[in-house]
Amino acid sequence: MKFLLGLFVAALLFIGGVLIYVYGVLAPGLPPLTAVTDYKPKIPLRIYTADNTLIGEFGEEHRDFVPINEIPDQLKKAIIAIEDARFYEHGGIDYIGMTRAVLATATGSMQGGGTITMQVARNFFLTHERSITRKLREILLARQIEAALTKDQILELYMNQIYLGQRAHGFSSAARTYFNKNLKELSIAESAMLAGIPKNPARHNPAVNFDKAKERQILVLRSMQKHGDISEAQYETASKEKLHVVKVPSFESHAAYVAEMVRQNIYAQFKDDAYTMGLKVITTINKDEQEAAYESLRRNVLAYDQRHGYRGPEAFMTLSSDAAVRDDGIDEFLQKYPSSEGLTAGVVTEVSAKLIKADLSSGESVEISGEGLRLANAALQAKAKQDLKIRPGALIRVMQNAKGNWLITQAPEVDAAYVSLNAQDGSYRALVGGFDFNRKKFNHVTSAWRQPGSSIKPFIYSAAIEKGFYPATLINDVPLSSTAEQELKWDPRNDDGKYDGPIEMQRALAQSKNVVAVRILKSIGASYGRDYLPRFGFELNKQPLNLTLALGTGSVTPLQLVGAYAVFANGGYQVKPWLIEKVLDAKGTVLFQAKEPATPTEESRVLDARNAFVMDSMLREVVRSGTGATASQRLARHDLAGKTGTTSDAVDGWFAGYAGNIVAVSWMGYDEPRSLGGREFGATVALPIWIDAMRHALAGKPEIARAVPENLVNVDGKWMYLEYQDGAGMKTLDMTELPPVTPPPEQ
């Protein structure tokens, strides 16, 4: 009896001691509950197209905040069924489960995470240390949270805060990360798979360990069925549903260069807070035009690359004779060579003249034969050079065609860029800064200073119009060395080696006659021509003060060039490119709103309306009958205008043009400048990109007929000023005769 009494007293003393420790020591040291009562989640910076398509997300945590009343019931039931079936019944602590967890922890076992409320307490306030002290603090905090918040508020915190792998915090972010869906689009099967992740985000990550995630999903579904949340039939359907997990989180539009431009702009204003305060940035980018531009650029870069032949495998590895060691070695080797949007890296395991077998970075083993080997046929021959030959251990690139067949390809060395603007207000429509942002983050649109080649000629012609030239002016298309040009040490030639003698300016521009452009600049003066360029947005110090200026030996960026052509497209106004339409905070409050686009005012006019109109007519002729004629043939429009550009030795290829108020520039070249090839021109490398992108951009848009400015007259299909300038000053055109030719044809 005394023993039992002593045991009872000891028990009371122990319990008393525990209570004193809990309420006297632990409770006073608990953190305040403001983190949950005034919840401010770290929501990343998100960037969208004008039509609300997500194109970029920046922040250490991928997170959304979704109010509890907007979370689907099936997802809430899935979470409660597997994590805390009595959530709406207990006061924050499931004492039976708590006792089991405490005992398990004391014996060194791994035990469950307790109630949802306790998990909220741990996630917000505590470490993941496994100790009785931490468990007691967790219990105290859970009771305080239950007293301060409703059950729905607690569940809302849990569902928006919990970590779910792949940098995703909260179920909304996880839904996008793993299934590229919003919460309302999730099926029961998908909801159950997400609900199974919190117990162990590493082990149950469906993108990394699908089999384990599937086992956990079945457990969740069975628990839901047990608690009456779904029927047996729903369980059977959901358990057999084929799930499509996104292996690498992707965005809804390929606009990585745009997203990076916006990120830099927003960071400059908000610094590190930009990545946590939930800013939403709406750009002027049009999703469909952006996708068309991206696809066009990649397709045409690959077409160029393949017509210049196979360069051989990117690298080689030695394959082990041990299958397990070999497989591990291949996996490790392929990690050094990431795939590039459809160009998948693979290691050749078997090879013959008619068949290649390869293990891919995606985990697949594929066979390539027939047409799929065409690009690399030379590399499969017995006499192929060692660095070209495909052999076991070779790193190759493959892609699938429309029929799903595998083809040999290669990562291109050449790069390209495309940008389009609204010619009236300067807003961006589409921008692709290079072939692959993940491979090369350098934005060629904004930062690549390249020679513009013949795409600069229209601006020299425009300067000449201000000096009294007009489309019918005759210029002598013969080498300068064949006339009295002895003072010139430089003798420019036409690309095709053909010379037509006296030729009208309009035809000379359409045919991109080099000699004519140089003669025009020589006539008006190199200094005048150079000083004329800044009105179009070109930098004066990037242009040479000599006659090579006429052939584009200065430097421009694609962005400068598209802005310059916008002046011709909109009737003579300079527009400033702009990208950000609106910035909102996490609550939807507008922090910045761009001014409503307006028709350009006379304050922004940089070119006489007549000059812009005449140049437009000449640029339309380029596309109608000249070096850009392929555009008219393929797009079947009459309002297209533009100019090709090819630099010396075909180092750069350009096309700049416009229609329907959209002005766009495409470019192709090597970052380490070298020739694109003796048979390549702006018309073969850049124009196809422009055509394919603009075909989509112009679809359904009516052709635009420009109003004729005052004081212009059309004579034999060519426009000229009613007033013109000659050596004696301004004169009025006598309609009975053409104005004098300026300068006279040189014999």
C-alpha positions in Angstrom: 0.0 0.0 0.0 2.8 2.4 0.9 4.5 1.5 -2.4 1.4 2.4 -4.4 0.9 5.6 -2.5 4.6 6.4 -3.1 4.2 5.7 -6.8 1.0 7.9 -6.9 2.9 10.7 -5.2 5.8 10.3 -7.6 3.4 10.4 -10.5 1.8 13.6 -9.2 5.2 15.2 -8.7 6.3 14.2 -12.2 3.1 15.5 -13.7 3.4 18.6 -11.6 7.0 19.1 -12.7 6.0 18.6 -16.3 3.2 21.2 -16.0 5.5 23.7 -14.3 8.1 23.1 -17.0 5.5 23.4 -19.8 3.6 26.5 -18.5 6.4 28.1 -16.4 9.3 27.6 -18.8 8.1 26.7 -22.3 4.9 28.8 -22.6 6.4 32.2 -21.7 9.1 31.6 -24.4 6.7 30.8 -27.2 6.8 33.2 -30.2 3.9 35.6 -30.9 1.2 34.3 -33.3 1.4 37.3 -35.7 3.0 35.0 -38.3 -0.3 33.2 -38.6 -2.8 35.8 -37.5 -1.3 38.3 -39.9 -0.1 35.9 -42.6 2.0 37.4 -45.4 3.2 34.7 -47.6 6.4 35.1 -49.7 4.8 35.2 -53.2 7.2 35.3 -56.2 7.3 37.9 -58.9 5.2 36.7 -61.8 5.2 38.0 -65.4 2.3 37.7 -67.9 1.5 38.4 -71.5 -1.1 41.0 -72.4 -3.6 38.2 -72.6 -2.8 36.9 -69.1 -0.5 34.0 -69.9 2.3 33.3 -67.4 5.7 33.6 -69.0 8.0 34.0 -66.0 8.3 33.5 -62.3 11.2 34.7 -60.0 11.7 33.9 -56.4 13.2 31.2 -54.2 9.7 29.8 -53.4 7.1 29.1 -55.9 3.9 30.0 -54.1 0.4 31.3 -54.6 -2.2 32.3 -52.0 -5.7 30.9 -52.6 -8.5 31.7 -50.1 -10.1 28.6 -48.5 -13.4 29.2 -50.2 -11.7 28.9 -53.6 -10.0 25.6 -52.9 -12.0 22.6 -54.3 -13.7 20.4 -51.7 -12.1 17.2 -53.2 -8.6 18.5 -52.5 -9.5 19.6 -48.9 -11.1 16.2 -48.3 -8.0 14.4 -49.7 -5.7 16.3 -47.4 -7.8 15.8 -44.3 -8.4 12.1 -45.0 -4.6 11.4 -45.1 -3.2 14.0 -42.7 -5.8 14.5 -40.0 -9.2 12.7 -40.3 -10.5 14.3 -37.1 -9.4 17.9 -38.0 -12.8 19.5 -37.6 -13.5 17.6 -34.3 -10.4 18.0 -32.1 -9.1 21.1 -30.5 -5.8 21.1 -32.3 -4.4 18.0 -30.6 -5.2 14.4 -31.3 -4.2 13.0 -27.9 -4.0 9.3 -29.0 -1.9 10.2 -31.9 0.2 12.6 -29.8 1.0 10.0 -27.2 2.0 7.6 -29.9 4.3 10.2 -31.5 5.9 11.2 -28.2 6.6 7.6 -27.3 8.0 6.9 -30.7 10.3 9.9 -30.6 11.6 8.9 -27.1 12.6 5.5 -28.5 14.2 7.0 -31.6 11.6 6.0 -34.1 10.3 8.1 -36.9 6.6 9.0 -36.3 3.9 11.0 -38.1 3.6 14.8 -38.0 0.6 15.2 -35.8 -2.5 17.2 -36.6 -2.8 19.8 -39.3 -2.8 22.5 -36.6 0.4 21.1 -35.1 2.0 21.0 -38.6 1.1 24.7 -39.0 2.8 25.4 -35.7 5.9 23.5 -36.7 6.1 25.0 -40.2 5.7 28.6 -39.0 7.5 28.6 -35.7 9.7 25.6 -35.1 12.6 23.5 -36.4 12.2 19.9 -37.6 14.4 18.7 -34.6 13.0 15.5 -33.1 12.8 16.0 -29.4 10.2 15.9 -26.6 10.8 19.6 -25.9 10.0 20.6 -29.4 6.9 18.4 -29.4 5.6 20.0 -26.2 6.2 23.5 -27.7 4.3 22.3 -30.8 1.4 21.3 -28.7 1.3 24.6 -26.8 1.4 26.6 -30.1 -1.3 24.4 -31.6 -3.6 25.2 -28.7 -2.9 28.9 -29.1 -3.5 28.8 -32.9 -6.8 26.9 -32.4 -7.9 29.6 -29.9 -6.9 32.5 -32.3 -8.1 31.1 -35.7 -11.1 29.2 -37.1 -10.6 25.7 -38.5 -11.0 27.0 -42.0 -8.4 29.7 -41.4 -6.0 27.0 -40.1 -6.6 24.8 -43.1 -6.1 27.8 -45.4 -2.7 28.5 -43.8 -1.7 24.9 -44.1 -2.7 24.6 -47.8 -0.9 27.8 -48.8 2.3 27.3 -46.7 3.2 23.6 -46.8 6.3 22.6 -48.8 5.5 20.2 -51.6 8.9 19.7 -53.4 10.3 21.3 -56.6 10.4 24.7 -54.7 6.6 24.6 -54.6 5.0 25.9 -51.5 1.2 25.5 -51.2 -1.1 23.3 -53.3 -1.9 25.9 -55.9 1.8 26.2 -56.8 2.2 22.4 -56.7 -0.7 22.0 -59.1 1.0 24.2 -61.6 4.4 22.6 -61.0 3.4 19.0 -61.4 0.3 19.1 -63.6 0.4 22.6 -65.2 -3.2 23.2 -63.9 -4.9 25.4 -61.5 -6.6 23.9 -58.5 -10.1 23.8 -60.0 -8.9 21.8 -62.9 -7.5 18.9 -60.8 -9.1 15.5 -61.0 -9.6 13.4 -57.9 -6.5 11.3 -58.8 -4.4 14.4 -59.2 -5.7 15.9 -55.9 -4.9 12.6 -54.1 -1.3 12.6 -55.5 -0.7 16.1 -54.3 -2.2 15.3 -50.9 0.3 12.5 -50.5 3.3 14.7 -50.9 3.5 16.5 -47.5 4.5 13.5 -45.5 7.8 13.3 -47.4 8.2 15.8 -50.3 11.5 14.2 -51.4 10.2 10.6 -51.5 6.7 11.3 -52.8 7.7 13.9 -55.4 5.9 12.6 -58.5 8.3 14.3 -60.9 11.3 12.5 -59.4 9.9 9.3 -57.9 6.6 8.6 -59.6 6.3 5.0 -58.3 6.5 6.1 -54.6 4.2 9.0 -55.3 1.7 6.5 -56.9 1.8 4.2 -53.8 1.1 7.2 -51.6 -1.7 8.3 -53.9 -3.4 5.0 -53.6 -3.2 5.2 -49.8 -4.8 8.7 -50.0 -7.6 7.4 -52.3 -8.3 4.5 -50.0 -8.5 6.8 -47.0 -10.9 9.1 -48.8 -13.1 6.1 -49.7 -12.9 4.8 -46.1 -14.2 8.2 -44.8 -17.0 8.4 -47.3 -15.4 11.3 -49.4 -15.5 9.2 -52.6 -17.4 6.1 -53.7 -15.9 2.8 -54.5 -16.4 3.5 -58.2 -14.7 6.8 -57.9 -11.8 5.1 -56.1 -11.5 2.5 -58.9 -11.5 5.2 -61.6 -9.1 7.5 -59.9 -6.6 4.7 -59.0 -6.4 3.7 -62.6 -6.3 7.2 -64.1 -3.1 7.9 -66.1 -1.4 11.0 -64.8 0.7 13.3 -66.9 3.3 14.8 -64.6 5.3 17.8 -65.8 9.0 16.7 -65.4 10.4 20.2 -65.6 8.1 23.1 -64.6 7.3 25.1 -67.7 5.5 28.2 -68.6 2.6 28.7 -70.9 4.6 30.7 -73.5 8.2 30.7 -74.6 9.2 34.2 -73.6 12.2 33.7 -71.3 14.1 36.7 -72.7 11.0 38.9 -72.2 10.7 37.7 -68.6 14.3 38.4 -67.9 14.0 42.0 -69.2 11.0 42.6 -66.9 12.8 41.0 -64.0 15.7 43.4 -64.4 13.4 46.3 -64.6 11.3 45.3 -61.5 14.4 44.5 -59.5 15.9 47.9 -60.2 12.8 49.4 -58.4 12.1 47.0 -55.6 15.4 45.2 -55.1 15.1 41.8 -53.2 11.5 42.5 -52.2 10.6 42.0 -55.8 10.9 38.3 -55.3 8.7 37.9 -52.3 5.9 40.6 -52.3 3.7 38.9 -54.9 4.0 41.5 -57.8 2.2 40.7 -60.9 3.5 42.3 -64.1 1.4 42.5 -67.3 3.5 43.0 -70.4 2.4 44.1 -73.9 3.4 40.8 -75.4 0.8 38.9 -77.4 0.9 35.2 -76.5 0.1 33.8 -80.0 2.5 36.2 -81.8 5.2 35.3 -79.3 4.7 31.6 -79.8 4.7 32.0 -83.6 8.0 34.0 -83.4 9.6 31.5 -81.1 8.7 28.5 -83.3 9.7 30.3 -86.4 13.1 31.3 -85.1 13.9 27.8 -83.9 12.6 26.1 -87.0 14.6 28.3 -89.4 17.8 28.2 -87.3 17.6 24.4 -87.4 16.9 24.5 -91.2 20.0 26.7 -91.7 22.1 24.5 -89.5 21.1 21.3 -91.2 21.7 22.5 -94.7 25.3 23.3 -93.7 25.9 19.7 -92.7 26.6 17.5 -89.7 29.6 18.6 -87.5 29.9 15.3 -85.6 29.1 14.3 -82.0 29.4 16.9 -79.3 31.5 14.7 -77.0 32.5 11.1 -76.3 32.5 8.8 -73.3 33.9 5.3 -72.7 31.1 2.8 -72.2 31.7 0.2 -69.4 31.1 -3.5 -70.2 29.2 -3.8 -66.9 25.6 -2.8 -67.7 24.8 -1.2 -64.3 28.1 0.8 -64.3 27.5 1.8 -67.9 23.9 3.0 -67.2 25.1 5.1 -64.2 28.0 6.5 -66.3 25.6 7.5 -69.1 23.2 9.2 -66.7 26.1 11.2 -65.1 27.6 12.1 -68.5 24.2 13.3 -69.9 23.7 15.7 -66.9 26.5 17.8 -68.4 24.5 18.3 -71.7 21.0 19.5 -71.0 18.4 19.2 -73.6 17.2 22.2 -75.5 13.4 22.3 -76.1 13.0 19.2 -78.3 16.7 18.6 -79.0 17.4 15.7 -76.6 20.8 14.6 -75.7 21.7 10.9 -76.0 24.6 8.5 -75.8 25.0 6.0 -78.6 25.1 2.4 -77.4 25.1 0.6 -80.7 25.7 1.9 -84.3 25.8 0.6 -87.8 25.5 2.2 -91.2 21.7 1.8 -91.1 20.8 1.9 -87.4 21.7 3.8 -84.2 20.6 2.9 -80.7 20.9 5.5 -78.0 20.0 6.1 -74.3 18.5 9.5 -73.9 18.6 12.0 -71.0 14.8 11.5 -70.7 15.5 7.9 -69.7 14.3 6.4 -73.0 16.2 4.0 -75.2 15.5 4.8 -78.9 16.4 3.4 -82.3 17.0 5.7 -85.3 17.0 4.5 -88.8 16.0 5.4 -92.4 15.2 9.1 -92.9 16.2 9.7 -89.3 19.8 9.2 -90.2 19.9 11.5 -93.2 21.7 14.4 -91.6 24.5 12.2 -90.2 24.9 9.7 -93.1 28.5 10.9 -93.7 29.3 10.2 -90.0 28.2 6.6 -90.3 30.6 5.7 -93.1 33.6 3.5 -92.3 36.0 6.1 -93.7 34.5 9.0 -91.8 37.0 11.2 -89.9 37.5 10.3 -86.3 35.9 13.6 -84.9 33.0 13.3 -87.3 32.3 9.6 -86.9 29.4 8.4 -84.7 30.5 5.4 -82.6 29.4 3.9 -79.3 29.8 6.4 -76.5 29.2 9.4 -78.8 27.0 12.2 -77.5 24.3 13.0 -80.1 21.2 15.1 -80.3 17.9 13.7 -81.5 14.4 15.1 -82.0 11.0 13.7 -83.0 9.2 14.6 -86.2 5.4 15.1 -86.5 4.9 11.4 -86.9 6.8 10.6 -83.7 9.9 9.2 -85.5 13.3 10.0 -84.1 15.8 12.0 -86.2 19.5 12.8 -85.7 19.9 16.5 -85.3 22.5 18.8 -83.6 22.6 21.8 -81.4 23.1 24.8 -83.7 26.2 27.1 -83.3 24.5 29.9 -85.2 22.1 32.2 -83.3 19.2 34.5 -84.3 16.8 37.1 -82.9 13.3 38.5 -83.7 11.4 41.4 -82.3 8.2 43.1 -83.3 6.5 46.3 -82.2 3.2 48.1 -82.6 4.4 50.7 -85.1 2.0 53.3 -83.8 2.8 53.3 -80.1 6.0 51.3 -79.7 4.7 48.5 -77.5 6.4 45.1 -77.9 4.3 42.4 -79.6 6.9 39.6 -79.6 10.6 39.2 -78.7 12.9 36.2 -79.0 16.5 37.1 -78.0 18.1 33.9 -79.1 17.8 30.2 -79.9 17.8 28.9 -76.3 17.7 31.1 -73.2 18.9 28.3 -71.0 22.0 27.7 -73.2 22.8 31.4 -73.7 21.1 34.2 -71.8 22.5 36.9 -74.0 19.6 38.9 -75.4 20.6 39.6 -79.1 17.6 41.9 -79.6 18.6 44.5 -77.0 22.4 43.9 -76.7 23.9 42.5 -79.9 25.7 45.3 -81.8 26.0 44.1 -85.4 26.6 45.6 -88.8 23.2 46.2 -90.4 24.4 45.7 -94.0 21.9 46.7 -96.7 19.1 47.2 -94.2 20.6 50.7 -93.5 20.1 51.7 -97.2 16.6 53.0 -96.8 17.8 55.7 -94.3 20.4 56.9 -96.8 17.8 57.0 -99.5 15.5 58.9 -97.1 18.3 61.5 -96.6 18.7 61.8 -100.3 15.0 62.5 -100.8 15.4 65.5 -98.5 18.2 66.6 -100.9 16.0 66.5 -104.0 16.3 62.9 -105.1 13.1 60.9 -105.8 12.3 57.3 -106.8 12.7 58.0 -110.5 16.1 59.7 -110.2 18.7 57.9 -112.4 21.9 56.7 -110.7 24.7 55.1 -112.7 25.1 51.5 -111.6 28.6 50.9 -112.7 31.7 50.3 -110.5 33.2 53.6 -109.3 36.6 52.5 -110.6 35.2 52.5 -114.2 34.3 56.3 -113.9 36.3 59.3 -112.8 36.4 58.3 -109.1 40.2 58.3 -108.7 40.1 59.8 -105.2 38.4 56.7 -103.9 40.7 54.0 -102.5 37.7 51.7 -102.0 35.9 50.2 -104.9 32.5 48.8 -103.7 30.8 46.1 -105.8 27.3 44.7 -106.1 26.8 41.3 -104.4 25.7 39.6 -107.6 28.4 41.1 -109.7 25.9 42.6 -112.1 25.7 46.3 -113.2 22.8 47.9 -115.0 24.1 51.3 -115.9 21.7 54.2 -115.3 19.0 52.8 -113.0 16.1 54.4 -111.2 16.6 54.7 -107.4 13.4 52.7 -106.7 14.6 49.7 -108.7 18.1 50.1 -107.2 16.8 49.8 -103.7 14.6 46.9 -104.6 17.6 45.1 -106.1 19.9 46.3 -103.2 22.5 47.8 -105.5 25.6 48.6 -103.4 27.2 50.9 -105.9 24.1 53.0 -106.2 23.8 53.4 -102.5 27.5 54.6 -102.3 27.0 57.0 -105.2 23.9 58.5 -103.5 25.8 58.9 -100.2 28.7 60.4 -102.0 26.4 62.9 -103.7 24.7 64.1 -100.5 27.8 63.9 -98.4 28.8 61.2 -95.8 28.6 63.8 -93.0 25.0 64.7 -94.0 24.0 61.0 -94.3 25.5 60.2 -90.9 24.0 63.2 -89.1 20.6 62.2 -90.5 20.5 58.8 -88.8 19.9 59.8 -85.1 16.3 60.9 -85.9 15.6 57.3 -86.4 17.1 56.3 -83.1 20.6 55.2 -84.3 23.6 56.2 -82.2 25.8 58.6 -84.1 29.1 57.3 -82.5 28.3 53.8 -83.8 28.3 55.0 -87.5 31.4 55.6 -89.6 32.0 59.0 -91.2 32.8 57.7 -94.6 31.1 56.1 -97.7 31.0 52.6 -96.2 28.1 53.9 -94.1 25.9 53.3 -97.2 26.6 49.6 -97.0 25.9 49.3 -93.2 29.4 49.1 -91.7 28.2 50.8 -88.6 26.6 49.0 -85.6 23.0 48.7 -84.6 21.0 46.4 -82.4 17.8 44.6 -83.7 15.8 46.8 -81.3 17.2 50.0 -82.8 16.5 48.8 -86.3 12.9 47.8 -85.6 12.4 51.3 -84.0 13.9 52.9 -87.0 11.7 51.1 -89.5 8.7 52.0 -87.3 9.3 55.6 -88.5 8.6 54.6 -92.1 5.7 52.4 -91.0 3.8 55.0 -89.0 4.2 58.0 -91.3 7.3 59.7 -89.8 7.1 59.5 -86.0 9.7 58.1 -83.6 8.3 55.7 -81.0 10.0 54.5 -77.9 9.7 50.7 -77.4 8.0 49.8 -74.1 7.1 46.5 -72.5 5.3 46.8 -69.2 1.6 47.6 -69.3 0.8 47.2 -65.6 2.2 46.2 -62.3 -0.1 45.0 -59.5 0.7 44.0 -55.9 -0.3 40.8 -54.2 -3.8 42.2 -53.4 -4.4 43.3 -57.0 -3.8 47.0 -56.3 -2.4 48.7 -59.4 1.1 50.1 -58.6 1.9 51.2 -62.2 -0.3 51.7 -65.3 1.2 52.6 -68.6 -0.5 55.6 -70.3 -3.2 54.7 -72.8 -1.6 54.2 -76.2 -2.3 57.2 -78.4 -1.7 58.3 -82.0 1.7 59.8 -82.3 1.7 63.6 -82.0 3.6 66.2 -84.1 6.0 66.6 -81.2 7.3 63.1 -82.0 7.6 63.6 -85.7 11.1 63.2 -87.0 10.5 62.7 -90.7 8.4 64.7 -93.2 5.1 62.8 -93.9 5.9 63.0 -97.7 9.3 61.4 -97.1 7.9 58.6 -95.1 5.2 58.0 -97.7 7.7 57.9 -100.6 10.0 55.6 -98.6 7.1 53.3 -97.9 6.3 53.1 -101.6 9.9 52.2 -102.3 10.1 49.6 -99.5 6.9 48.0 -100.8 8.6 47.6 -104.2 11.5 45.8 -102.4 8.9 43.2 -101.2 6.9 43.2 -104.4 9.7 42.7 -107.0 13.1 42.9 -105.2 15.2 41.0 -102.7 12.2 40.6 -100.3 9.8 39.3 -102.9 9.4 35.9 -101.2 7.4 37.7 -98.5 4.7 38.8 -100.9 4.6 35.4 -102.5 4.2 33.6 -99.3 2.0 36.0 -97.3 -0.1 37.2 -100.3 -0.5 40.7 -99.0 -0.1 44.0 -100.8 0.8 46.2 -97.8 4.1 44.5 -97.0 7.2 46.7 -97.0 10.8 46.0 -95.9 14.4 45.5 -96.7 16.9 42.7 -96.6 20.3 43.1 -95.2 23.5 41.2 -95.8 26.9 42.3 -94.5 30.3 41.7 -96.1 31.1 38.0 -96.4 27.5 37.3 -95.2 28.5 37.6 -91.6 25.0 39.0 -90.7 21.7 38.4 -92.3 18.7 40.7 -91.7 15.2 41.5 -92.7 13.3 44.5 -91.4 9.8 45.2 -92.5 6.2 45.9 -91.6 2.5 45.6 -92.4 -0.8 46.2 -90.7 0.8 48.4 -88.0 3.3 45.7 -87.0 6.9 46.3 -87.6 9.4 43.5 -87.1 13.1 42.7 -87.5 14.8 39.3 -87.8 18.5 38.6 -87.7 20.8 35.6 -87.9 24.6 35.3 -87.3 27.3 33.8 -85.2 28.3 35.4 -81.8 31.9 35.0 -82.8 31.4 36.7 -86.3 32.1 34.5 -89.2 30.5 33.9 -92.6 27.1 32.3 -92.8 28.1 30.8 -96.1 28.7 31.9 -99.7 25.1 31.2 -100.7 23.5 32.8 -97.7 21.9 36.3 -97.6 19.4 38.1 -95.5 16.8 36.8 -97.9 17.7 33.1 -97.1 18.4 33.3 -93.3 16.4 36.1 -91.8 13.5 36.6 -94.2 12.1 33.1 -93.6 12.0 33.8 -89.8 10.2 37.1 -90.5 7.7 35.5 -92.9 6.7 32.6 -90.6 6.3 34.9 -87.6 4.4 37.6 -89.4 2.1 35.1 -91.1 0.6 34.5 -87.7 0.8 38.1 -86.5 -1.1 39.4 -89.6 -3.6 36.6 -89.9 -7.1 38.1 -90.0 -5.8 41.7 -90.1 -7.0 43.8 -93.0 -4.5 45.4 -95.4 -3.8 49.0 -94.7 -3.9 51.6 -97.5 -2.0 54.7 -96.6 -3.4 58.2 -97.2 -1.4 60.3 -99.6 0.1 63.4 -97.9 -0.4 66.8 -99.5 2.2 68.1 -102.0 2.9 64.7 -103.5 2.3 63.5 -107.1 2.6 60.1 -108.8 4.3 60.1 -112.1 4.5 56.7 -114.0 4.1 54.8 -110.7 6.6 56.7 -108.7 6.0 59.4 -106.1 7.7 62.8 -106.0 7.3 66.1 -104.3 5.4 68.8 -106.1 8.1 71.1 -104.7 11.7 70.0 -104.9 15.1 71.4 -104.2 17.9 72.0 -106.7 21.0 74.1 -106.6 19.0 77.3 -106.9 16.6 76.5 -104.1 13.0 75.2 -103.9 11.0 74.9 -107.1 7.5 73.8 -108.0 7.2 70.7 -110.3 6.1 71.5 -113.9 3.8 68.6 -114.7 4.7 68.8 -118.4 8.2 67.5 -117.7 9.9 65.4 -115.1 12.1 67.2 -112.6 15.8 67.3 -113.4 17.8 64.2 -112.6 19.9 64.7 -109.5 22.8 64.0 -109.8 23.3 63.7 -113.6 24.1 60.2 -114.8 27.9 59.7 -114.7 29.3 58.4 -117.9 
